[in-house]
Amino acid sequence: MLWSWLSAVIQQRSFGEFLPFGLVAGVVFGLVFGLTMARLFKSETATVEVADRKRFVSALNVATAQLGYNPASRSEDFFTYKPSFQAGWAAGRISVQIGEQRAVIVGPKMYVQKQLGRLGTA
């Protein structure tokens, strides 16, 4: 509606002439933007083989820091990382559960895939 109003003021025409196009353009933009963001931040679960737990935790901390994530909470076998402003305003948390031989990583698809690449497992 703001775009319609600005166009009407700039071209010195009535607001009603621009309103239908502005509404359609707004709906189309909203759908495209919403679907794109939903696809980018869809949750993904990945399983990674862990040979050396200590080395994996170190590599995990470095990889998440490079992506712009900071440690949020930690227990013996469960880690949570929260996004900083650098990661993006819509990025979600990344959680990692480390077991005997493997780790399960859950988070936004785009960031989990980037993290797997940085860990050398993609």
N, C-alpha and C positions, 0 to 999 in steps of 0.2 A: 504494500500500500504506500509506503514511503517513496518507493521508486516511481509509482504512478503519480503521486502528488508532486514530486520534484520535476518529472517530465512535463506535467501540466503547467507548472509555474514557469519553467524555463521556456517552453514554447508558447506560453500565454494562450492556452486552450483550456477547455473545461476538464475537470478532474474525472468526470464520468466517461470521457473518451478513452482515457488511459487505464481506468480501473480494471476492466475485464482482462486485458493483456497482462497487467501487473499481477493479478490474482493467479492466472494460469502459470505465469513464469515462476511465481513464488511456490506454487504447489509442485511443479516439475523440479525446481531446484531442491526443495525439501526432500522429495522422494529420492532423487539421485544422491544427494549428500547423505541422507540417512542410510540408504542401502550400502553405499560405499563404506561408511564408518562401521556398519554392522559386520561387513565382510572382513574389514581390517582387524577389528578387535574381537572377533569370534574366539571363544576359548578353545584351547588345544591342550591335549595331554600327550606327553612324549616320555618314553622310557629309554634310559641310557645305562649301558653297562658300566659298572664301577669296579676297577681293579684295585686301586689304592684310594681309600676313603679320604685320607688327609690331603693328597694331591688333588683329588676331585673337588673337595670343598674350597681349596685355594683357587683352583681354576674357575669354579663357579662364582666366587666372590669377585674375581677380576672381570669375568664376562658380564656379570650383571652391572658392575660399576661402569664398564665401557658403554653399556646400553642406557645409562642414566638412571639406574635403580640403586636404592640405598637399603641396607638391612633394616627390617622392621621388627622382626622377632626371631628368636632362635632357641631351639632346644637341642637335645643330643642328636636327634635324627630328622628334625623338621626345621626348615628355614623359610622365612617369608621376606620378600623384598618389595618395597613400595616405590612407585615411580617418582622421580624428581620432576621439576618443571622441564628439564632438558628432554625427558622421555616423551612428554606430551600431556596435554590436559585431559585426554580421554584414556590414557593408558591405565590398565588395571594392575593389580598386584601379581607377582609371580611367587608360587609356592613350590618348594622342593622337599620331597620325602625321600630320605636315603635309607635303603635297606641293606641287606647282606651283600648282594652282588649287583644290585641295580638301583637307580634313582628314578623317581617319577617327577616330572616337571609339569606344572599346570599354570597356564596364564594366557594372555592374549596371543593369538596365533602368530601374528607378525613378530612379536618379541621372542616367543619361544623358538621360532625358526631361526632368528638371528642369534639367539643364545646357543642353540645347537651348533651353528656354524662356527661360533667363537670357541666352543668347547671341542671342536674338531670331530663331531659325531654326525654331522649332517650329510 
